[in-house]
Amino acid sequence: MAKRLPKLPPLLQSKIYKTGQTRSANDDVIFQNRANRNGTVLIPFESIHLFDISVFTSDRFESGFIVVLSPEEYYTNPEALNIMKARKLKLGVNAILSYETRAQWNEFNPYKNKLTVAEKRTTPIDGHFVARILSSTSKDEEKIILGFNTSSCKGAGIRVAEYASLLTIKSCHLQLEYLYWLCYDSKEVALSAGMTESEIENRIAAITTACNNQKLANNERLYKTRIIDNVQNTICPLCLKKLSAEAFLLNFFDSSEKSSEKSDSDKDISPINLFYINQLKTGEFNHSPYNLAWGHQNCNMICKETGVIETIKWMKEVVVNTIIFNKDASN
Ligand SMILES: [Zn+2]
């Protein structure tokens, strides 16, 4: 795209942009808070078998990875060292110990074993351990927070299930904007948000061309995945209702106050979220085109853990059981 594209309304732009970031995390965990998805990945040692061995010896992750072990695993599981060796994992280079309980801290105290605190996300990480041990009020013990806790380097990395390469992040951005424009009222909403008609046409033409070139605009596939309907309007993957483009531009912080005075519109716009058709899972890379959709926040809450198809199977069971139950009850 040589020509500079007309800008999207800021709320829409930021909604799309944020899909390239991970979810939030607080200081009590070792994950980064809202980091880019192509950042350093943390792989729990107990999930290592879910990944092909090549993942550990190649450049699969753009910003590298750190394998996270519990002290018990490292010091008492004789198999652990063999598993590490086969994957070229080394404590202090691309693996760290994570202390989460006071019992671990006392039994396998890192300082007694001459270990140092890890502070670097890129290998070699120059450190062996992190600690996130909460304070206990009953014994008057203070919390122990060590490693990746400075303002310049907070969090050791991102959850591996949330990872995507920069290229994938960008493809998802394109496809998610394409889906915005497929909302039945996208143009009028963009107009009312300050874009001009020609800006809208330019933007749609550019996004559609880019998506066609990168095979991101396969409407048949989007339809079969429940992302758009049979007239190519964007829908919620769970309830299948058409999404209004207005939902992209609502600031839901103040909408509750405004809604009472808003009388010119009787439409009830529900908040929308990024939606995964197949849920994020350790061992899979599901932040990818054709697996991302827009959908209602409420619908998303229902299928976030199990994915859309499993949720529908469960709902069917609920409905069938209810019908049988009601028939019995009325006899
Ligand atoms: Zn819905």
Boltz pocket constraint, residues with backbone or C-beta under 6 A from the ligand:
constraints:
  - pocket:
      binder: B
      contacts: [[A, 236], [A, 237], [A, 238], [A, 239], [A, 240], [A, 241], [A, 295], [A, 296], [A, 299]]
      max_distance: 6.0
